[in-house]
Amino acid sequence: MFSGKIKPYNDPRVSQQSANLNGHVYGYLYAKSSPSTSYKGTIILIHGFPDLSLGWRNQIPYLCDLGLDVIAIDCMGYGRTDSPRFTIKDYTFKRISDDIAELCRQQNLDQIILGGHDWGGAIVYRIALYFPSLITAIFAVGTPYTPPTPEYNTLNQIIQRIPNYKYQIQFSSGELEHEIRSKHDIRQFFNNIHGATTPEGKRAFNVCTRVDFDKQRRLRENEVFDADEFSYYVDEYARHGINGPLNWYRSRELNFEDEWQYFFEEGRRSSQDVMQELEFEQEVLFIVATNDEVLRPGVAEEMVQIIPKLTTRMVNAGHWALWEKPNQCNDLIGEWLQSKVFKTPAQ
């Protein structure tokens, strides 16, 4: 049994590996399935913002015990992966889909399972659209599926429908890079994003507005991370700074252009034809974090209509459900894998 969360330093259950994928180097964590369990395949895990491959530290041993080899990548701009500053094209869904497909080719993997959280949840759906035969099953924590659309919606248009996305205006503006430069700044930003408060009990981040840097400088430390984990995250983010991770918030229009060309063939295919073709054939698990301030539970209601093999489960946690309620998340993922994904045709 590989029980217990992965440690950030010198944990023998995982190895830090890297691969050159379509011209950029990716860092990732790799863990072999438990030798006491029959091998079930490979799962690739994709984190969100502001996270790293280590964000899956509670899930990696559990998945290995279920018989899966686990690859948890650092996305473009994060940790040990390259962080190009000015080529936003490197931060698109199409780019990471191509890179994951190339990683599978290098690893001789014909099919994989995908898991994602936050931005990683949005990514895994897109990988399955671009490479449907590669993906056997998908789970996403917190992130609902939104299908490609033939019309571009600006961030301001989206905020009119979903006001709690307004923080993304600031995230994509360049202001955070100006304010968050040193390791101390990074540490305070992590405190802020993970719910720390000032001595007066005030928050310094509101998803419906912005980061308040004056309050952020006065935050007390919270207890989301242990000391080694916190040091690891700060050191990894200090490699490249925060520009790369924030570039994901600047790629909305490029993602639309890719999908307009790839799926809609620049208008030569109708929306109805495209939607029918893009219907998921894989088993999909969506875990709703009921207290998530950003990814509100109600946005998932339409998924039932467009994902035939959808399983929806709920966990009473906030945005960081993987850490807040790791055992519950693992149980939900494990039950779904055992009942829906690992089934043989005879069953």
Beta strands, then each sheet from edge to edge (+ up, - down):
strand 1: 15-21
strand 2: 24-31
strand 3: 41-46
strand 4: 68-73
strand 5: 112-117
strand 6: 135-141
strand 7: 283-289
strand 8: 310-315
sheet 1: 1+ 2- 4+ 3+ 5+ 6+ 7+ 8+
end
